[in-house]
Structure formats: structure tokens, C-alpha cells
Amino acid sequence: MTAAQIVFGTARLSVRRFVAGDEAALASLLLDPATTEFLALPPISGVRHVQAILAESIAAYAEETGPRAYAVELQADGQLVGFCASHPDGGGAIEIMYALGRAMWGQGLGWELARALTHHCEEQFPGKAISAYVVGENAASIRILEKLAFRNLGWSEHQGFAGPVLRYERSPP
């Protein structure tokens, strides 16, 4: 991976734009119910659906505004191990989401990724609050957001989730 392709990173992770060659690794993540259990995604129906998601993500890079989805790689070996995204939430804040494959859980990488994504959004969108929506059963993400000084604003409806979710928000620095 060249430095020009990296959007931001951490000590152990590189976050970059998706490329067409990410199809197999992204499919392995999106087709794993453990990885997508707490995400606001429609059920992924198979590889063709993953291809469409990947093509849509790549096409969005040409737009000035709108959602930005990124691949998350281990710096050590370049393995695609997760994904993250940000977009305006319609209420003036920038919404973030992040997910790592289950083999990466329990290593502090979720916190590392969420911290870097939050800081990236604060740099890209100065003066904007950062928001995240979390299923109440997702204790790991709740801990991560609270550690990053996100405030729990209570239960909310959010497109893509089957029921109410917790809305978290971090005020601009």
C-alpha cells in the first residue's frame, strides 16, 4: 500500500480507500454474522451484494459530500480486517461507524480505530459534533465510545436498525 492511498492510521492499523481487489476480504467480513450483528446494514445476501456495496463505496469517493467508507488493514501484513465509515447524520453532526472481524476482537483495535476515526472526522469537519448509534447489547462499542468522551444521549430510532438504539455524541474540540 502506498502512503498516498492511506487516509489515516494508527500504530497498528492503516485506513484507506477501498479498491476493487478488496472484494474477497470484504465479503468474508460482511458475510460473517458476528461482524455485522450490531450494524445498521440490510442483510447481506451474498457475494453479488458485497460487489455492489464495494462498487458503491468506490464510486462515492468522487463525490464532494456524502458517505465515506474505508478499508481497515493491519499495518504488519496489509490484511484487510475491518471497515469504517463517516457521513453527515442530517442533524448537523458527523456519524461514524466501525467494525472489525472477530479474529481482531479483544486486542484494543476497536478503541484504536474509533479514536483515529473520530480524530480524522474532527480534522475534516471542524466544529462538528461526532455521533454514533449503538445497539444496547453492544457493550464493547459502548465502552469504546464512553472512553472517547462520547455522551450517551439516550434511546433513538435510526434507519437500518430494527429497534431503538443508543445515540452517542462527542462535542467539537
Wavefront OBJ file of the C-alpha trace (Angstrom):
o trace
v 0.000 0.000 0.000
v 1.433 3.404 -0.903
v 1.257 6.315 1.515
v -0.996 8.188 -0.947
v -3.688 5.527 -0.527
v -3.717 5.768 3.272
v -6.393 8.144 4.595
v -5.302 7.885 8.239
v -3.839 5.311 10.555
v -2.745 4.222 13.995
v 0.264 2.381 15.376
v -1.219 -0.929 14.203
v -3.866 -0.049 11.608
v -3.969 1.665 8.228
v -7.264 3.075 6.991
v -7.523 3.506 3.235
v -9.973 3.787 0.393
v -11.472 0.571 -0.842
v -10.234 -0.829 -4.170
v -11.793 -3.442 -6.450
v -9.348 -6.082 -5.182
v -10.911 -5.916 -1.692
v -13.926 -7.988 -2.750
v -12.960 -11.334 -1.178
v -11.786 -9.874 2.135
v -14.821 -7.586 2.407
v -17.140 -10.494 1.606
v -15.584 -12.535 4.389
v -16.308 -9.699 6.842
v -19.797 -8.793 5.619
v -20.962 -12.396 5.359
v -19.923 -13.153 8.954
v -22.975 -12.580 11.175
v -20.752 -11.907 14.198
v -19.104 -8.966 12.413
v -22.371 -7.402 11.226
v -24.667 -8.304 14.145
v -24.756 -4.785 15.600
v -24.509 -2.770 12.368
v -27.214 -0.815 10.557
v -26.858 -2.867 7.406
v -29.511 -4.732 5.479
v -28.931 -8.495 5.445
v -26.070 -9.219 3.036
v -27.415 -11.716 0.525
v -24.150 -12.959 -0.947
v -21.090 -12.089 -2.972
v -23.037 -10.110 -5.601
v -24.430 -7.907 -2.841
v -20.905 -7.364 -1.494
v -19.741 -6.454 -5.024
v -22.489 -3.814 -5.223
v -21.578 -2.378 -1.809
v -17.910 -2.218 -2.796
v -18.684 -0.547 -6.150
v -20.940 1.999 -4.425
v -18.253 2.769 -1.843
v -15.595 3.288 -4.520
v -17.906 5.485 -6.623
v -18.683 7.682 -3.580
v -15.043 8.832 -3.405
v -15.695 11.011 -6.471
v -18.465 12.922 -4.659
v -17.687 16.063 -2.655
v -20.054 15.145 0.174
v -21.804 12.042 1.385
v -20.733 8.809 2.991
v -17.148 7.678 3.056
v -16.413 4.012 3.684
v -12.868 2.805 4.207
v -10.944 -0.440 4.444
v -9.046 -1.136 7.672
v -5.788 -3.084 7.367
v -3.222 -4.380 9.790
v -0.019 -2.425 9.218
v 2.067 -5.504 9.951
v 0.866 -7.526 6.954
v -1.678 -5.473 4.979
v -4.529 -7.880 5.806
v -7.974 -6.250 5.492
v -9.519 -6.817 8.936
v -12.388 -4.341 9.105
v -14.070 -1.273 7.760
v -15.277 2.103 8.948
v -17.331 4.976 7.599
v -18.440 8.525 8.238
v -21.187 10.728 6.856
v -23.282 13.761 7.788
v -26.102 12.498 10.029
v -28.732 15.010 8.894
v -28.774 16.786 12.260
v -25.536 18.731 11.907
v -23.191 16.056 13.285
v -20.905 13.601 11.515
v -21.905 9.981 12.149
v -19.228 7.320 12.420
v -19.352 3.534 12.328
v -16.637 0.918 12.577
v -16.343 -2.863 12.575
v -13.557 -5.385 12.865
v -13.589 -9.076 12.020
v -13.972 -11.283 15.067
v -10.341 -12.502 14.919
v -9.357 -8.909 15.833
v -11.615 -8.580 18.887
v -10.125 -8.264 22.355
v -6.862 -6.623 21.250
v -7.747 -2.954 21.740
v -8.022 -2.419 17.983
v -11.664 -1.278 18.159
v -10.733 1.559 20.501
v -7.677 2.390 18.390
v -9.792 2.537 15.224
v -12.649 4.513 16.791
v -10.198 7.035 18.271
v -8.425 7.548 14.939
v -11.722 7.781 13.012
v -13.067 10.333 15.500
v -9.916 12.465 15.238
v -9.957 12.189 11.439
v -13.566 13.439 11.342
v -12.762 16.273 13.746
v -9.977 17.387 11.396
v -12.100 17.005 8.252
v -15.203 18.639 9.730
v -14.028 21.286 12.230
v -16.706 22.495 14.625
v -18.986 19.492 14.002
v -20.068 17.077 16.694
v -19.343 13.381 16.049
v -22.189 10.905 16.572
v -22.517 7.144 16.744
v -25.500 4.834 17.178
v -25.083 1.662 19.207
v -27.308 -1.329 19.878
v -27.759 -1.570 23.649
v -26.306 -5.106 23.733
v -23.031 -3.964 22.146
v -21.165 -3.414 25.424
v -17.753 -3.266 23.716
v -18.699 -0.307 21.497
v -20.414 1.448 24.389
v -17.196 1.187 26.431
v -15.143 2.448 23.493
v -17.355 5.487 22.895
v -17.513 6.387 26.573
v -13.720 6.099 26.840
v -13.508 8.554 23.918
v -15.720 11.097 25.759
v -18.875 10.470 23.740
v -22.014 11.260 25.775
v -24.998 8.934 25.839
v -27.962 10.995 24.604
v -30.449 8.178 25.178
v -32.564 5.934 23.011
v -33.295 6.916 19.430
v -34.695 5.464 16.225
v -32.181 5.169 13.415
v -32.519 3.983 9.834
v -31.172 0.476 9.364
v -31.715 -0.713 12.922
v -34.696 -2.917 13.782
v -35.445 -1.102 17.029
v -34.292 1.753 19.232
v -30.543 2.278 19.632
v -28.420 4.451 21.871
v -27.235 7.713 20.348
v -23.790 8.862 21.443
v -22.286 12.226 20.621
v -18.931 13.903 21.140
v -18.861 17.701 21.175
v -16.414 19.512 18.896
v -12.990 20.142 20.457
l 1 2 3 4 5 6 7 8 9 10 11 12 13 14 15 16 17 18 19 20 21 22 23 24 25 26 27 28 29 30 31 32 33 34 35 36 37 38 39 40 41 42 43 44 45 46 47 48 49 50 51 52 53 54 55 56 57 58 59 60 61 62 63 64 65 66 67 68 69 70 71 72 73 74 75 76 77 78 79 80 81 82 83 84 85 86 87 88 89 90 91 92 93 94 95 96 97 98 99 100 101 102 103 104 105 106 107 108 109 110 111 112 113 114 115 116 117 118 119 120 121 122 123 124 125 126 127 128 129 130 131 132 133 134 135 136 137 138 139 140 141 142 143 144 145 146 147 148 149 150 151 152 153 154 155 156 157 158 159 160 161 162 163 164 165 166 167 168 169 170 171 172 173
